[in-house]
Amino acid sequence: MRRRQKPKRKKRKLVPGIRFSPRLSPVVTRALDHIEENLLSIGSTTDISEAVGVSREHLSRTFSQETGVKLWSFVNMAKVERAKEFLKDGTRGIKQMYSELGFGCQSTFYNAFRAYAGTTPGAFRVRKLGKKRTGSRARVRRSRTGTGMSAATRY
């Protein structure tokens, strides 16, 4: 007689460093699936709870009991991980990134990034890419003479 095979558990790599129990409730599993699929459009825990079909309070309580992480903290960690990927690409500016990731303002994005990554987005980009920002928005260093040229080239 053949044994029935267990269904393979979905390996989640949304936020590295967080290990999930193999026996998550269906509510938490559906919430994780929704977060993974719709990360950029999630604005609040109410969005997740409506998609899962339970109350916000029940979802938050169940999620934190089973994972050891608060629901909104997990969403912010996942958004910061996505921001790290964007910064490594070097294709997006930081101002474009925070609105794309669903943060309300730039300071909220900076605070979340600093809390979960341990550094600012700009410092992270410099460390990973090895270069500072370039282009039209790059700061130009001016001389003290105020003319934009050094004293040696004026004479």
N, C-alpha and C positions, 0 to 999 in steps of 0.2 A: 504494500500500500504506500502510495506517495504522500509525502508530507506537504502540507499546504505552505507555500512560501509567504513570509511576511512581506507586506508592501514596503518598498524602500522609502526610508525617511528622507524628506527633502532637506538637502544640506543648505543652510542659510549662511550667506557671507555678506549680509547687509552691513553689519557692524562687527568688525573683527574684535576678538577679545571677550565677547559675550557668548557663553555656552548655554544652549537651551537643553532642557530636559527632554528625553525622548518621548515622554508622556505628557505632552501639552494638551490642554482641553481644546475642543473644536472651536470655541470662541477665540482663544488666543491664536490658534493656527490660522483662522480666517482673518484675524486682525493683522498678523504678520504678513500674510499673503497680500492683503490690501495695501499695507505700507510699502511692500516691495514693488508692487505694480504701479502705485500712484503716488510715489514719494513727492514729486514736484508739485502736485496739486493739493496736498493735504494742508489745510489751514488751521484746523483745530481737532481736538479729540472727538468732538461731536461728529465731524466728517467720518471718522473711522467707525464710531459706534453705530451711525446710521447705515453704513455699508455692511457692517457685521450683523446688525439687527438686534442689538441689545442696548440697554441704557448706558450712558456715558460713565456713570458711577460704577456699575457692575463691571464694565470692561476695564476701567482703570484699576479697580481693586483686584480683579482676577489676573490681569496682566502683571501687576507688580508682585502678587503672591507667587506666581508661577515662574517668573523670570528673574525676580530680584531687582528689577529696574522699573522706574516709573514710566508710564506710557509716553508722555510728552518728552521725557528725557531721551527715551529710545529714538523717537522721531527726530529730535534735534541731533543726536549722535549720527543717525543715518544721513541726515542732510549735510553734516560736517564731513562725513566720509565722501559723499558725492562732491562736495566742494573741493576736497583734496584732489580728487580725480580731475576736476576741471582745472585746478591750479597746475597740476602736473602737465596737462595738455598745453597750457599757455595760450589757449585760443580765446578765452573770455577774460574780460576785465572784472575786477572785484565788484564794481557797482552794478554791472549787468548780472553778475552771479547771484547777489543776495536777493534781487527781485525774482529771478528765475527759480530760485530754490524755495520761495514762498516766505521769506523773512519779511516782516513788516517794514523795517528800516535798517539802515546800514549799521547802526550801533547795536541792534539786537543780533545781527549776523556776526559782528566782531566779537561781542561778548560770548556768544555760543561757541564760536570757533576757538577763542582763547581758552574757554573752559574745558573743551573736549580735546583740543589738539595741543594745548600748552603754549601756543605762540599765535601771533597775528597772521592773517592771510598773506600779507605782503612779505613778512619774514619767512613764512613757509615756502612761498614761491621762490624767493631768492635762494633759500637753502636747497630746494629740489632742482631748480633749473640752473642755478649758478649765475643768474644775471638779474639785474634790476630792470624795472619797466622801461620800455622804449616807446618811441612814437610821438604823436603830437601832444600827448598829455605828460610827457616826461619833463621833469623840472630842469631848467637851464640854469647853470651856475654862472652868476654874473660877477664881474670884477668889482672892486671897491671904487673904481673911477666912475662908474655909472654909465659908461659908454658901451659896454658890452665887449670891449677889447682890452687886452692887457696893456700895461704902461709901455712895454717894449715895442708893441706894434703901432702905437700912436705916433711915434717920432721918427 
